[in-house]
Amino acid sequence: IMWFYNNEPFTSEMIEDNIGFVYEILDTSNGMIYIGKKGLTTKRKLPPLKGSKRKRIKIVETDWQSYYGSSDTVKALVEEYGPESFHRKIIRLCKSKGEMNYYEARLQFETDCLLKPDEYYNAFIGCKINRKHLLTKEKK
């Protein structure tokens, strides 16, 4: 079961320089939605090469393709009813963690997801965002 971006299946080849995305997971059985964010890549620290002291860093893809959110409720429902009962949609691709945090929280506040337990699975909004993390290199 795939992720969709602009109504098209999203693949690893489409990641480019994006490090993550903000998403909605729709439970097709009852119309409820979960809003979240997921990193596409992560940094792995490797031991230094022989004769060197500095650790090496390798950027690898995360488990985003099989990811169904951090909500225990949603994960349990996917386990019970299967992934085919859910539609996963990427709302926005992001170039930084700060951008990902901001747009996830913004979407959660705009939808009033915490105030609508009959429409959204979200039970928590966590954010700590600095303006510097949002400004792109051109604006600094």
Sequence and secondary structure as in RCSB ss.txt:
>XXXX:A:sequence
IMWFYNNEPFTSEMIEDNIGFVYEILDTSNGMIYIGKKGLTTKRKLPPLKGSKRKRIKIVETDWQSYYGSSDTVK
ALVEEYGPESFHRKIIRLCKSKGEMNYYEARLQFETDCLLKPDEYYNAFIGCKINRKHLLTKEKK
>XXXX:A:secstr
  EEETTEE  GGG TT  EEEEEEEETTT  EEEEEEESEEEEEE   TT  S EEEEEE SGGG   S HHHH
HHHHHH GGGEEEEEEEEESSHHHHHHHHHHHHHHTTGGG TTTB          HHHHS TTT 
